[in-house]
Amino acid sequence: MNDYAAFFHPEIEGILQEIARDPKAKMLVVPSSGQLIRATHDSRVSIAAPGLTSAEVELLEVHRETVGELLKQRCVIEFYAAPESESQLHRSLDANTRLELRDECSWRTEAKTTIDLPIVDDRCQIGVDILARCVAKDERAVSIAQLATALSRVTPMDQAQVYMAIDLLQRDRNSNALKGYEQVLTRGTSPMLRSYCLEGLSVAHWNLGSFDQAKDLAKRAVSERGDRPVPIINWIDISTRMGEFKEAAIACELLDELECGDLSALSWFTDHEAARSRRGSMLPLSDESRSQVSELLSSTRHASREVLLAILF
């Protein structure tokens, strides 16, 4: 039995069901529209807060940590499961299952396989689903930002703000995403989370046309956690499109030397480049750059060759 199954029990399920049904229970409710959703470290809801129902008070007083963990798990599910988010590349961090992303259907199916792995107990799945209903109430779907806002009310943490920044990035709200990532970086946090934030900042700056800054941030993400293929791939992509092939070669060498039994990020990147090409949303390569990429291909091995071929074609 995993950690979620160990601490989730029928009492919490009953409380959550009551909150989901009660129109007066507003503590977890986060509208999908309206003002910009923000996570702060002072947003923790006290059990003495006015307007709480008796079920909400009990939930916070007795089961706060459990609910926080379940909300975080639901954020993970939304993060990896949505095909439009293109976020399953981050499975390369921790997944033993290689994702073969041939089309949207297989994308959703394979993502579901990997996100189902942490939850092996049916009651945990029920708890996560009920929590989503508590957050979204009568809405049909729940977003990462809504879940992360609810998480910040229950157990504020840096991960909540990172998830909100991710949601903003996916919605092309790049300037707002920048603020979210930067706020996390101003606080002391783990190298892994710093690497994620720097990677997100790199993407946002690229989208805003700040190409040099995007490249530098990608390199910083690599320096924080050199065992992550994703920021290395990002560095290769940016350097190649900027015509900086010496840097691209350095990043290719790093990727080829990386020993991480799973490189599902390569499958993601190939599909991602094809999608960007169809949308016309990527910086095109000049004829000279194409020639340089072809030369670089002759000195690379499997992993970086896959990346360069995806960029080239």
Backbone bond lengths (Angstrom), bond angles and torsions (degrees), N, CA, C in turn:
res aa  C-N    CA-C-N  psi(-1)  N-CA   C-N-CA  omega(-1)  CA-C   N-CA-C  phi
1 M - - - 1.471 - - 1.524 108.68 -
2 N 1.335 117.32 133.42 1.457 119.19 -177.62 1.527 111.39 -84.10
3 D 1.347 116.77 179.68 1.467 120.67 -175.61 1.517 112.33 -61.46
4 Y 1.357 116.68 -38.81 1.454 119.31 -178.20 1.526 110.11 -64.23
5 A 1.323 116.44 -44.33 1.458 120.33 -179.47 1.523 110.52 -64.50
6 A 1.339 116.52 -32.73 1.458 120.50 -175.64 1.518 112.04 -66.15
7 F 1.357 117.05 -34.41 1.462 115.91 -174.42 1.525 114.11 -110.90
8 F 1.318 118.33 -2.94 1.455 119.28 177.97 1.523 108.77 -94.01
9 H 1.312 116.41 128.39 1.467 119.13 -177.37 1.527 109.51 -141.88
10 P 1.338 117.76 169.66 1.469 121.56 -172.98 1.517 115.06 -56.59
11 E 1.339 118.18 -29.23 1.464 119.95 -179.35 1.534 110.58 -60.10
12 I 1.343 116.25 -44.43 1.464 119.65 179.20 1.517 110.09 -66.11
13 E 1.328 115.89 -40.85 1.469 119.41 178.69 1.518 110.91 -57.57
14 G 1.330 116.78 -43.68 1.461 120.49 179.90 1.525 112.32 -63.21
15 I 1.331 116.57 -41.53 1.472 120.65 179.19 1.527 110.11 -64.50
16 L 1.326 116.29 -44.00 1.466 120.17 -179.62 1.533 111.33 -64.23
17 Q 1.327 116.65 -40.00 1.460 120.28 177.85 1.523 110.41 -60.83
18 E 1.328 116.22 -41.64 1.471 120.68 178.97 1.525 110.77 -63.63
19 I 1.330 116.95 -43.57 1.469 121.13 179.57 1.516 110.86 -65.19
20 A 1.330 116.76 -40.45 1.467 120.67 -179.74 1.526 111.32 -63.37
21 R 1.340 117.19 -33.58 1.465 121.31 -178.12 1.522 113.03 -83.29
22 D 1.323 117.08 -26.83 1.468 121.53 -171.23 1.539 111.00 -83.23
23 P 1.339 118.87 114.83 1.473 120.60 179.15 1.527 112.84 -66.25
24 K 1.345 117.29 -18.01 1.462 120.28 179.13 1.537 112.56 -82.27
25 A 1.323 116.21 -14.44 1.469 120.31 -178.81 1.525 109.16 -81.14
26 K 1.332 117.18 107.40 1.472 122.37 -172.81 1.529 113.43 -116.56
27 M 1.338 118.04 -6.09 1.456 120.73 -171.20 1.531 113.09 -59.26
28 L 1.319 117.47 -37.88 1.464 121.48 -178.27 1.526 113.13 -96.05
29 V 1.327 117.26 -8.15 1.462 120.28 -174.31 1.530 110.75 -72.51
30 V 1.326 115.93 129.45 1.468 121.56 176.71 1.524 107.78 -132.57
31 P 1.337 119.08 111.65 1.468 120.56 178.95 1.526 110.70 -62.67
32 S 1.312 116.44 149.80 1.464 120.41 -179.52 1.519 111.98 -80.07
33 S 1.325 117.38 -17.05 1.466 120.58 179.90 1.521 109.39 -123.39
34 G 1.315 115.20 176.04 1.461 119.02 177.94 1.501 111.52 108.75
35 Q 1.314 117.09 -144.69 1.446 121.73 -174.84 1.527 111.06 -68.50
36 L 1.325 115.09 156.92 1.456 121.13 178.15 1.524 109.57 -58.76
37 I 1.336 115.46 128.44 1.456 121.08 179.36 1.523 108.96 -80.92
38 R 1.325 116.41 130.81 1.455 120.08 -178.95 1.524 110.44 -130.68
39 A 1.298 115.11 146.24 1.464 120.94 175.23 1.517 108.76 -107.43
40 T 1.305 117.28 132.58 1.454 120.66 176.41 1.522 108.61 -135.45
41 H 1.321 115.39 161.39 1.461 119.16 -178.94 1.529 111.89 -79.72
42 D 1.328 118.22 -5.30 1.461 119.98 177.58 1.535 111.25 -109.05
43 S 1.346 116.94 20.13 1.468 120.49 -177.23 1.530 112.40 -94.56
44 R 1.326 117.19 5.08 1.463 121.38 -179.23 1.526 110.33 -63.02
45 V 1.316 115.50 127.47 1.463 120.97 -178.40 1.528 109.82 -83.36
46 S 1.316 116.32 126.71 1.458 121.56 178.79 1.528 110.01 -83.28
47 I 1.335 116.35 153.51 1.463 119.50 177.31 1.523 110.96 -68.16
48 A 1.350 116.63 -14.95 1.464 120.93 178.38 1.528 112.06 -92.59
49 A 1.341 116.99 3.68 1.463 119.82 -178.86 1.522 110.25 -62.35
50 P 1.339 117.71 139.93 1.480 119.70 -179.31 1.520 111.45 -68.00
51 G 1.328 115.26 148.19 1.458 120.87 174.01 1.512 116.18 89.21
52 L 1.328 118.07 -4.35 1.461 120.02 -179.75 1.527 110.59 -73.07
53 T 1.308 115.90 140.87 1.465 119.88 174.19 1.525 108.59 -79.59
54 S 1.331 115.98 166.91 1.472 118.97 -179.67 1.522 111.26 -62.91
55 A 1.339 117.34 -34.22 1.463 120.59 179.03 1.525 110.56 -67.64
56 E 1.322 117.18 -39.23 1.464 120.71 178.99 1.521 110.86 -66.71
57 V 1.317 117.30 -40.59 1.464 121.03 177.63 1.525 110.28 -60.82
58 E 1.332 115.89 -45.97 1.471 119.86 179.56 1.524 110.83 -62.57
59 L 1.317 116.75 -40.86 1.462 121.18 -179.58 1.528 110.60 -60.62
60 L 1.335 116.72 -44.89 1.461 120.65 -178.70 1.526 111.99 -73.34
61 E 1.322 116.08 -37.61 1.462 120.40 -175.07 1.523 111.87 -72.61
62 V 1.320 116.79 -37.20 1.464 120.70 -172.14 1.528 113.13 -107.88
63 H 1.333 116.86 -34.51 1.468 119.44 -169.48 1.535 113.46 -124.08
64 R 1.313 118.32 24.48 1.466 121.64 -174.65 1.537 111.84 -56.39
65 E 1.322 117.26 -50.14 1.466 120.57 -175.90 1.527 111.56 -64.68
66 T 1.324 116.20 -40.38 1.465 120.22 178.95 1.521 111.04 -61.90
67 V 1.331 115.96 -46.09 1.466 120.47 -179.78 1.527 110.29 -63.85
68 G 1.333 116.46 -38.50 1.457 119.69 177.11 1.518 112.00 -60.64
69 E 1.336 116.62 -43.18 1.466 120.23 179.16 1.526 111.55 -65.53
70 L 1.327 116.40 -38.80 1.466 119.70 179.56 1.535 111.05 -68.42
71 L 1.324 117.22 -38.74 1.465 120.10 176.40 1.527 110.96 -63.93
72 K 1.328 116.18 -40.37 1.463 119.69 177.91 1.524 110.37 -63.48
73 Q 1.346 116.05 -39.53 1.467 119.59 178.18 1.526 111.06 -63.83
74 R 1.326 117.19 -39.01 1.468 119.42 178.78 1.531 110.65 -67.01
75 C 1.334 117.28 -35.01 1.476 120.13 174.03 1.522 110.20 -58.88
76 V 1.322 116.15 -43.35 1.469 120.93 179.49 1.523 110.13 -61.00
77 I 1.325 116.58 -44.00 1.459 120.86 -179.74 1.517 110.70 -60.11
78 E 1.330 116.96 -48.62 1.469 119.89 -179.60 1.527 111.05 -64.52
79 F 1.333 115.84 -35.57 1.458 121.62 -178.29 1.522 111.38 -63.89
80 Y 1.331 117.32 -43.95 1.456 121.25 -175.12 1.517 114.06 -90.03
81 A 1.334 117.72 -22.03 1.462 119.35 -169.40 1.517 114.58 -89.25
82 A 1.321 118.29 -23.49 1.461 119.73 -173.19 1.526 111.32 -82.35
83 P 1.335 118.79 115.06 1.467 120.65 -179.05 1.517 112.79 -59.20
84 E 1.334 116.62 -36.55 1.461 118.61 -175.98 1.525 112.22 -68.62
85 S 1.346 117.29 -17.35 1.461 119.20 -177.25 1.518 112.48 -80.51
86 E 1.319 117.87 -21.00 1.461 123.19 -178.08 1.525 111.22 56.72
87 S 1.336 116.69 27.56 1.463 118.92 -173.19 1.520 113.34 -93.29
88 Q 1.324 118.22 -3.29 1.449 119.01 -178.45 1.508 111.93 -69.00
89 L 1.318 119.23 -6.62 1.458 119.56 174.12 1.504 110.95 -59.73
90 H 1.314 118.36 -28.15 1.454 120.86 -177.23 1.524 111.73 -72.50
91 R 1.331 117.80 -7.77 1.457 119.10 173.74 1.516 110.80 -61.32
92 S 1.334 118.37 -21.45 1.458 120.38 -179.96 1.522 111.79 -61.92
93 L 1.322 116.79 -15.29 1.461 120.07 178.83 1.518 112.16 -71.07
94 D 1.321 115.85 -38.49 1.461 116.66 -166.20 1.526 114.58 -144.89
95 A 1.323 118.33 2.45 1.461 118.84 -174.63 1.516 110.73 -90.99
96 N 1.311 116.18 140.62 1.455 120.96 171.91 1.522 110.57 -90.14
97 T 1.323 116.19 -12.42 1.462 121.26 -178.68 1.520 110.03 -96.39
98 R 1.324 116.69 123.92 1.457 120.86 177.37 1.522 109.01 -78.26
99 L 1.313 117.03 129.03 1.457 121.05 -179.98 1.527 110.02 -91.00
100 E 1.295 117.05 117.20 1.460 121.34 175.34 1.525 107.21 -98.61
101 L 1.310 116.27 100.72 1.461 121.22 -170.09 1.524 110.21 -96.30
102 R 1.303 116.44 80.41 1.465 120.56 -175.89 1.519 111.98 -82.39
103 D 1.318 117.01 -37.22 1.454 120.93 179.57 1.522 108.09 -154.65
104 E 1.337 115.83 177.31 1.464 119.03 -174.47 1.521 111.32 -63.57
105 C 1.329 116.89 -35.72 1.465 120.14 -179.12 1.531 110.37 -63.81
106 S 1.338 116.58 -48.85 1.462 119.28 -179.85 1.522 110.48 -67.03
107 W 1.334 115.79 -33.03 1.463 121.22 177.24 1.530 109.44 -56.30
108 R 1.334 115.57 -52.33 1.465 119.94 -177.79 1.531 111.14 -65.12
109 T 1.334 116.54 -41.92 1.459 120.33 -177.67 1.519 111.53 -64.96
110 E 1.340 116.38 -47.93 1.457 120.26 -178.33 1.515 111.21 -67.01
111 A 1.332 116.64 -39.07 1.463 119.45 177.61 1.519 110.08 -61.95
112 K 1.334 116.71 -40.89 1.462 120.35 179.46 1.527 110.37 -61.74
113 T 1.344 116.36 -38.81 1.456 119.78 178.94 1.521 111.02 -59.01
114 T 1.331 116.92 -45.43 1.457 119.75 -176.81 1.527 111.99 -72.78
115 I 1.322 118.51 -36.48 1.464 118.83 -178.24 1.515 112.21 -77.83
116 D 1.331 116.66 -20.71 1.455 118.52 177.04 1.527 111.69 -74.37
117 L 1.330 117.58 -20.94 1.455 120.35 -174.84 1.524 114.00 -59.22
118 P 1.345 119.96 -42.14 1.464 118.24 -178.22 1.523 113.89 -68.27
119 I 1.317 118.22 -20.88 1.459 120.69 -176.00 1.522 109.08 -111.89
120 V 1.315 116.78 97.68 1.450 120.41 -177.07 1.518 111.84 -102.03
121 D 1.306 117.02 -4.93 1.445 121.99 -178.94 1.525 109.67 -106.93
122 D 1.340 116.41 128.66 1.464 120.81 -176.69 1.524 111.88 -59.25
123 R 1.328 117.17 -36.28 1.457 119.92 -178.00 1.531 111.02 -66.02
124 C 1.313 116.73 -35.40 1.467 119.56 177.09 1.525 110.26 -63.36
125 Q 1.327 116.43 -42.78 1.461 120.12 178.59 1.526 109.98 -62.14
126 I 1.331 115.89 -40.98 1.465 120.10 177.23 1.520 110.13 -60.49
127 G 1.342 116.57 -44.83 1.455 120.43 -179.43 1.510 112.58 -61.02
128 V 1.325 117.24 -43.65 1.460 122.06 179.29 1.523 110.35 -63.11
129 D 1.326 116.82 -41.74 1.464 120.77 -179.52 1.533 111.61 -68.29
130 I 1.330 117.21 -40.97 1.470 119.84 178.56 1.530 109.92 -64.08
131 L 1.322 116.77 -40.64 1.463 120.25 178.38 1.524 111.17 -59.50
132 A 1.324 116.33 -40.31 1.470 119.42 177.94 1.516 110.55 -60.97
133 R 1.346 117.12 -37.48 1.470 120.73 177.75 1.520 110.68 -68.55
134 C 1.335 117.55 -36.14 1.466 120.68 178.03 1.525 110.73 -63.89
135 V 1.328 116.47 -35.99 1.464 121.13 -177.65 1.523 111.30 -77.31
136 A 1.332 116.52 -45.59 1.469 120.56 -174.86 1.522 112.47 -90.58
137 K 1.348 117.73 -16.01 1.467 123.25 -177.03 1.522 111.40 52.40
138 D 1.336 118.08 -112.80 1.470 120.05 -173.13 1.522 113.78 -86.78
139 E 1.322 118.13 -0.86 1.459 120.17 -179.72 1.524 110.13 -76.77
140 R 1.332 115.52 152.29 1.465 120.01 -175.78 1.522 112.87 -74.90
141 A 1.312 117.50 -31.50 1.461 121.10 -176.19 1.517 109.53 -131.70
142 V 1.319 115.13 162.31 1.454 120.98 178.09 1.525 108.08 -126.46
143 S 1.328 116.47 140.61 1.464 120.68 -177.82 1.522 110.64 -98.82
144 I 1.333 114.96 165.24 1.460 120.04 175.44 1.525 110.25 -58.76
145 A 1.337 116.97 -43.13 1.462 120.57 -177.36 1.526 111.39 -62.23
146 Q 1.345 117.46 -40.57 1.458 119.80 178.46 1.528 111.04 -62.44
147 L 1.327 116.33 -46.35 1.462 121.04 -179.89 1.524 111.09 -63.58
148 A 1.344 116.20 -41.76 1.465 120.01 -178.99 1.525 111.15 -67.02
149 T 1.331 117.03 -34.55 1.467 120.12 176.74 1.525 110.22 -64.71
150 A 1.335 116.21 -44.68 1.466 120.21 177.05 1.531 110.25 -61.71
151 L 1.326 116.77 -41.01 1.468 121.08 178.36 1.523 111.09 -59.94
152 S 1.342 117.01 -40.73 1.461 120.47 -179.09 1.532 111.58 -66.49
153 R 1.319 117.22 -25.57 1.462 120.68 177.73 1.533 111.06 -76.74
154 V 1.329 115.50 -32.85 1.463 120.13 -176.03 1.528 110.66 -86.33
155 T 1.334 116.59 -57.94 1.465 122.13 178.97 1.522 108.82 -138.93
156 P 1.334 118.35 87.88 1.473 121.08 -178.20 1.524 111.61 -55.79
157 M 1.321 116.84 134.69 1.462 122.04 178.43 1.521 109.05 -156.20
158 D 1.332 116.23 159.64 1.454 120.46 -179.06 1.525 112.03 -60.11
159 Q 1.338 116.61 -35.21 1.462 119.17 -178.95 1.516 112.39 -58.06
160 A 1.343 117.31 -34.33 1.462 120.62 -179.99 1.518 110.18 -62.05
161 Q 1.332 116.40 -43.80 1.463 119.63 -179.32 1.524 111.25 -69.55
162 V 1.327 117.38 -34.71 1.467 120.14 176.91 1.529 110.09 -64.51
163 Y 1.325 117.89 -42.20 1.464 120.68 178.07 1.526 111.34 -62.55
164 M 1.336 116.93 -37.57 1.464 119.25 177.35 1.524 110.91 -65.07
165 A 1.330 116.36 -41.24 1.464 120.39 178.51 1.529 110.44 -63.22
166 I 1.321 116.59 -39.54 1.463 120.99 177.32 1.526 110.11 -60.45
167 D 1.330 115.56 -44.99 1.467 120.04 -179.62 1.535 110.45 -61.31
168 L 1.323 116.42 -43.35 1.469 120.76 178.58 1.524 111.06 -63.32
169 L 1.325 116.57 -40.15 1.459 120.95 179.56 1.517 111.11 -62.60
170 Q 1.326 115.60 -40.95 1.461 120.34 179.81 1.527 112.01 -67.50
171 R 1.329 116.08 -22.99 1.467 120.65 179.47 1.533 112.10 -96.57
172 D 1.331 116.07 13.76 1.473 122.44 179.56 1.525 112.91 62.37
173 R 1.307 116.84 27.28 1.466 121.03 174.82 1.524 106.84 -99.62
174 N 1.326 114.02 66.38 1.463 121.16 -169.15 1.527 113.23 -64.16
175 S 1.329 117.73 -41.74 1.462 120.54 -178.58 1.524 111.23 -63.13
176 N 1.323 117.08 -40.22 1.462 120.52 178.08 1.520 110.82 -69.40
177 A 1.333 116.94 -37.39 1.468 120.50 177.08 1.523 110.78 -61.68
178 L 1.350 116.46 -40.48 1.464 120.77 178.12 1.529 111.21 -55.03
179 K 1.326 115.92 -45.71 1.465 120.16 -178.58 1.523 111.29 -61.21
180 G 1.333 115.81 -41.69 1.463 119.49 -179.44 1.516 112.38 -63.46
181 Y 1.336 116.99 -48.19 1.463 120.36 178.75 1.527 111.63 -62.43
182 E 1.329 116.43 -42.38 1.470 120.44 -177.18 1.522 111.39 -65.35
183 Q 1.328 117.05 -35.50 1.464 119.92 179.15 1.523 110.89 -64.26
184 V 1.330 116.80 -38.56 1.470 119.91 178.12 1.523 110.03 -66.44
185 L 1.339 116.91 -40.80 1.463 120.56 -177.65 1.522 112.42 -67.60
186 T 1.337 117.48 -25.24 1.469 119.41 178.83 1.523 111.40 -71.30
187 R 1.331 116.95 -19.78 1.456 121.22 176.24 1.533 108.60 -96.88
188 G 1.296 116.56 151.72 1.456 119.38 176.90 1.515 109.99 -68.02
189 T 1.316 117.36 123.51 1.457 120.71 -179.65 1.520 109.16 -142.08
190 S 1.308 117.98 175.71 1.463 121.91 -174.18 1.531 111.63 -71.79
191 P 1.346 117.69 155.24 1.462 120.28 175.64 1.527 112.85 -56.03
192 M 1.334 117.08 -37.14 1.460 120.20 179.05 1.520 111.04 -62.16
193 L 1.329 116.80 -48.05 1.461 119.93 -178.54 1.530 110.69 -68.80
194 R 1.331 117.31 -35.15 1.465 119.22 175.26 1.528 110.59 -62.44
195 S 1.331 116.05 -40.04 1.464 119.66 179.21 1.521 111.06 -62.68
196 Y 1.324 117.00 -42.84 1.468 121.08 176.25 1.524 111.05 -59.73
197 C 1.348 116.09 -45.54 1.468 120.25 -177.97 1.524 111.21 -64.27
198 L 1.320 116.87 -44.20 1.461 120.84 179.54 1.524 110.94 -64.24
199 E 1.318 116.03 -37.91 1.467 120.38 176.34 1.528 110.94 -63.04
200 G 1.347 116.18 -44.45 1.464 120.22 177.93 1.518 111.77 -63.44
201 L 1.344 116.52 -40.74 1.459 120.63 177.27 1.523 111.15 -62.12
202 S 1.329 115.91 -38.91 1.467 120.61 178.47 1.520 110.94 -60.54
203 V 1.328 116.10 -46.27 1.468 120.59 179.71 1.525 110.60 -62.77
204 A 1.342 116.47 -44.08 1.460 120.45 -178.04 1.533 111.06 -63.88
205 H 1.324 116.88 -43.71 1.468 119.81 179.24 1.527 111.55 -65.98
206 W 1.324 116.56 -36.50 1.476 119.45 176.09 1.526 109.95 -62.11
207 N 1.331 115.76 -45.57 1.468 120.01 179.84 1.527 111.82 -61.40
208 L 1.346 116.33 -30.33 1.463 121.20 -179.32 1.526 112.70 -88.48
209 G 1.338 116.35 0.04 1.459 120.06 176.90 1.514 115.21 88.94
210 S 1.327 117.98 7.53 1.468 121.59 178.02 1.531 108.39 -91.67
211 F 1.323 116.65 75.86 1.460 121.83 -169.05 1.528 112.84 -67.59
212 D 1.342 118.12 -43.76 1.466 120.48 179.83 1.521 111.03 -61.59
213 Q 1.330 116.01 -42.27 1.460 119.97 179.43 1.525 110.60 -66.83
214 A 1.334 116.22 -37.32 1.466 120.20 178.37 1.524 110.48 -61.46
215 K 1.333 116.63 -42.65 1.464 120.48 -179.90 1.521 111.19 -65.51
216 D 1.329 117.37 -44.71 1.462 120.74 -179.69 1.528 111.32 -62.32
217 L 1.324 116.74 -38.89 1.466 120.60 179.48 1.523 111.23 -68.66
218 A 1.341 117.10 -36.53 1.460 120.34 176.48 1.529 110.32 -62.33
219 K 1.334 116.87 -41.44 1.460 121.45 178.73 1.534 110.41 -65.44
220 R 1.321 117.07 -39.06 1.470 120.19 178.31 1.526 111.04 -66.09
221 A 1.338 116.53 -36.40 1.473 120.01 176.74 1.518 110.41 -62.17
222 V 1.329 116.59 -38.64 1.472 121.35 177.63 1.522 110.03 -66.36
223 S 1.327 117.29 -41.67 1.466 120.46 -177.84 1.524 112.02 -65.64
224 E 1.334 116.82 -29.44 1.471 120.22 178.57 1.525 111.31 -71.11
225 R 1.331 116.52 -44.55 1.465 121.24 179.23 1.520 108.75 -140.22
226 G 1.332 115.84 90.56 1.455 120.80 -177.83 1.509 114.46 -70.39
227 D 1.344 117.03 -6.77 1.470 119.93 179.61 1.520 112.35 -91.42
228 R 1.322 117.03 4.98 1.461 120.39 179.35 1.528 110.02 -98.58
229 P 1.331 118.30 120.05 1.467 119.39 179.82 1.520 114.45 -70.01
230 V 1.324 117.18 -28.46 1.469 119.92 -172.25 1.530 113.06 -60.11
231 P 1.338 120.35 -53.34 1.462 118.05 179.40 1.522 113.28 -65.22
232 I 1.346 117.84 -27.22 1.467 119.74 175.79 1.523 109.88 -66.28
233 I 1.321 116.18 -44.04 1.468 120.57 177.18 1.526 110.05 -61.18
234 N 1.320 116.13 -40.97 1.463 121.00 177.88 1.531 110.60 -60.92
235 W 1.328 116.58 -42.06 1.463 121.85 178.65 1.539 110.87 -63.09
236 I 1.332 116.75 -43.36 1.470 120.44 177.52 1.525 110.45 -60.19
237 D 1.322 115.56 -47.31 1.465 120.88 -177.12 1.526 111.28 -60.78
238 I 1.339 116.30 -49.49 1.463 120.87 -177.56 1.528 110.74 -64.09
239 S 1.339 116.52 -47.36 1.464 119.95 -178.04 1.521 111.49 -61.36
240 T 1.332 116.13 -40.91 1.463 120.42 -179.64 1.515 110.95 -64.00
241 R 1.318 116.99 -45.73 1.470 120.44 -178.12 1.530 112.42 -70.10
242 M 1.356 116.20 -21.98 1.450 119.83 176.57 1.532 112.16 -89.45
243 G 1.349 116.49 -2.62 1.457 120.21 179.85 1.515 113.86 77.00
244 E 1.330 117.46 19.49 1.464 121.69 -179.50 1.532 108.43 -102.31
245 F 1.321 115.27 80.87 1.460 121.00 -168.10 1.525 113.40 -80.03
246 K 1.336 117.76 -20.59 1.461 118.85 173.73 1.522 110.07 -66.01
247 E 1.326 115.85 -42.32 1.465 119.29 177.34 1.524 110.91 -68.69
248 A 1.325 116.37 -38.76 1.464 120.07 177.51 1.524 110.50 -59.75
249 A 1.339 116.36 -40.30 1.467 120.61 179.95 1.523 111.14 -64.66
250 I 1.353 116.53 -40.15 1.472 120.37 178.17 1.528 110.12 -62.25
251 A 1.345 115.91 -44.98 1.463 120.20 -179.54 1.532 110.81 -65.95
252 C 1.329 117.49 -37.93 1.471 121.11 177.57 1.525 110.68 -61.14
253 E 1.323 115.86 -42.13 1.468 119.90 179.15 1.521 110.93 -63.46
254 L 1.319 116.77 -41.61 1.465 120.47 177.91 1.524 111.45 -60.93
255 L 1.339 115.98 -43.12 1.463 119.81 -179.12 1.518 110.90 -65.57
256 D 1.339 116.94 -40.55 1.465 120.25 -178.73 1.524 112.09 -69.40
257 E 1.336 116.60 -27.18 1.461 120.14 178.82 1.522 112.51 -84.43
258 L 1.317 116.24 -10.84 1.458 120.20 -176.86 1.518 109.93 -71.95
259 E 1.306 115.82 122.15 1.466 119.99 179.01 1.518 108.33 -103.67
260 C 1.312 115.67 91.42 1.473 120.04 179.01 1.513 106.23 -133.47
261 G 1.279 119.71 99.44 1.452 124.02 -170.89 1.510 115.13 -37.44
262 D 1.328 118.37 -25.91 1.460 120.91 -179.73 1.525 110.20 -114.93
263 L 1.318 117.32 124.71 1.460 121.51 174.46 1.523 109.41 -124.24
264 S 1.326 115.36 52.70 1.463 119.45 179.94 1.519 111.08 -62.92
265 A 1.337 116.92 -18.77 1.463 119.81 177.55 1.518 111.13 -59.96
266 L 1.344 117.34 -28.20 1.457 120.01 178.91 1.521 110.73 -65.73
267 S 1.335 116.58 -43.45 1.465 120.41 177.17 1.514 110.22 -61.75
268 W 1.341 114.82 -42.91 1.458 118.33 178.48 1.516 110.58 -60.31
269 F 1.336 116.98 -47.64 1.457 120.32 -172.76 1.530 111.17 -63.68
270 T 1.332 116.83 -39.25 1.460 120.20 178.68 1.520 110.97 -60.24
271 D 1.330 116.20 -47.29 1.465 120.44 178.73 1.528 111.21 -66.36
272 H 1.322 115.27 -39.49 1.466 121.03 -177.71 1.530 110.67 -63.47
273 E 1.334 117.12 -43.46 1.462 120.65 179.40 1.523 110.83 -63.56
274 A 1.331 116.37 -39.61 1.469 119.85 178.68 1.530 110.29 -63.18
275 A 1.342 116.28 -40.96 1.464 120.16 179.44 1.526 110.94 -66.48
276 R 1.330 116.70 -41.90 1.462 120.28 178.34 1.524 110.84 -62.93
277 S 1.329 115.69 -38.95 1.468 119.71 179.20 1.512 111.06 -63.09
278 R 1.341 115.55 -42.09 1.477 119.43 179.75 1.524 110.53 -64.52
279 R 1.345 116.75 -36.57 1.463 120.48 -178.73 1.521 112.54 -81.89
280 G 1.351 116.47 -12.36 1.460 119.70 -176.28 1.511 112.19 67.13
281 S 1.350 117.40 31.42 1.467 120.85 -173.21 1.520 112.94 -105.38
282 M 1.330 118.20 15.26 1.454 118.65 179.41 1.525 110.33 -120.37
283 L 1.333 115.33 156.19 1.453 121.03 179.52 1.524 108.94 -71.42
284 P 1.350 119.10 118.63 1.464 120.56 -175.45 1.530 111.86 -70.27
285 L 1.326 115.94 152.21 1.454 121.12 177.16 1.525 109.83 -86.33
286 S 1.330 116.27 138.79 1.462 120.01 173.72 1.529 108.83 -75.39
287 D 1.329 116.36 167.23 1.464 120.10 177.86 1.524 110.66 -60.42
288 E 1.343 116.64 -40.05 1.466 120.28 178.98 1.526 111.11 -63.46
289 S 1.346 115.78 -41.20 1.465 119.98 178.99 1.523 110.90 -64.82
290 R 1.312 117.04 -39.76 1.471 120.54 177.43 1.526 110.66 -59.65
291 S 1.322 115.81 -40.70 1.455 120.24 178.32 1.523 111.27 -63.92
292 Q 1.344 115.97 -41.19 1.463 121.23 179.05 1.535 111.09 -65.91
293 V 1.327 116.61 -39.79 1.468 120.02 177.99 1.527 109.82 -63.25
294 S 1.328 116.95 -40.77 1.466 121.05 178.90 1.520 110.74 -61.58
295 E 1.340 116.95 -39.11 1.465 120.49 177.04 1.522 110.72 -65.55
296 L 1.326 115.12 -42.50 1.461 119.96 -179.27 1.525 111.47 -62.95
297 L 1.308 116.88 -33.18 1.465 121.48 179.67 1.524 112.00 -58.73
298 S 1.320 117.15 -32.55 1.469 120.95 -176.16 1.525 112.52 -68.82
299 S 1.344 117.04 -17.68 1.469 119.92 -176.81 1.526 112.65 -112.56
300 T 1.320 117.23 11.35 1.465 119.83 -177.38 1.518 110.66 -112.76
301 R 1.343 114.65 164.58 1.460 120.40 178.64 1.531 109.49 -108.66
302 H 1.319 116.33 -164.19 1.467 121.47 -166.90 1.524 113.81 -54.20
303 A 1.334 117.45 -55.75 1.469 119.66 -171.19 1.524 111.58 -61.23
304 S 1.329 117.12 -54.00 1.462 119.11 -177.51 1.527 111.90 -70.36
305 R 1.337 117.03 -28.12 1.480 119.43 175.84 1.513 110.03 -62.27
306 E 1.322 117.25 -40.70 1.467 120.91 179.18 1.532 110.31 -61.50
307 V 1.312 115.75 -41.45 1.460 120.42 179.56 1.521 110.90 -65.29
308 L 1.323 116.10 -48.15 1.477 120.52 -177.62 1.528 111.64 -65.37
309 L 1.314 117.12 -38.64 1.467 120.43 178.22 1.523 110.69 -64.62
310 A 1.350 116.06 -37.78 1.471 119.89 178.03 1.528 110.10 -64.85
311 I 1.337 116.75 -39.56 1.463 120.51 178.33 1.529 111.09 -67.78
312 L 1.330 115.28 -39.75 1.461 120.99 -174.78 1.518 112.02 -70.81
313 F 1.315 116.35 -38.69 1.467 119.60 -174.48 1.516 112.99 -111.46
